């Protein structure tokens, strides 16, 4: 397929997804459109598939209604309701320092990498996260005491949700949920759209320890040992030899 056809195919897929998110088409219509767009050979076929999508009556009636009045602007901006996290041909990581997750968060990774640890974040009671990953990698660590629902759409991609359940292939859809044993401290809904990408939503309890973290821990232990040795030397007490085991007596000369 020519580069122009690939560009038109990607744009058509994004357009179909936008219509589905706005409620203009049903999920079945969106899925049939994706199946057809993957097999489209040029821009004209992609446009024909978009033009053939049905229009819901509710969308037509909504177009006749006057636009809603703008919401009043409040002076309190301490807790933003919307948040955008972007990695465009770069890296964005929130793994160590405390941060705040907004009730509505959009995460976009294009030919880059995003890693977020919600275990160190301040979570609202209810939150939604829309993840769009295009030729990129996104990893989200979620605390095990949070109720999580993950819906994924994978196109030539690989997704992994929660306890190792995943979807992969040319066109794949997934829906996984995690409910903690006790009462959840928060509820989180995640929608994933992956195009030639790798997306993982993992429980924070299973977060792997990096080599850097291991090196820091080893350095911390070494520093503590040196400090104890200096403290013992300054007090004038020589360290007592440690007996490893019983030693055999020296032979006597008769």
Secondary structure, DSSP 8 states (H G I E B T S, - for coil): --HHHHHHHHHHHHHHHHHHHTTSS-HHHHHHHHHHHHH--SHHHHHHHHHTS---HHHHHHHHS---------S--SS-SEEEEEEESSEEEESSS-EE--SEEEEEEESSEEEEEGGGEE--SEEEEEEEEESSEEEEEE-TTEEEEEEEEEEEEEEEETTTEEEEEEEEEEEEEE--SS--SEEEEEEEEEES-EEEEEEGGG----HHHHHHHHHHHHHHHHHHHHHHHHTT--------S---------
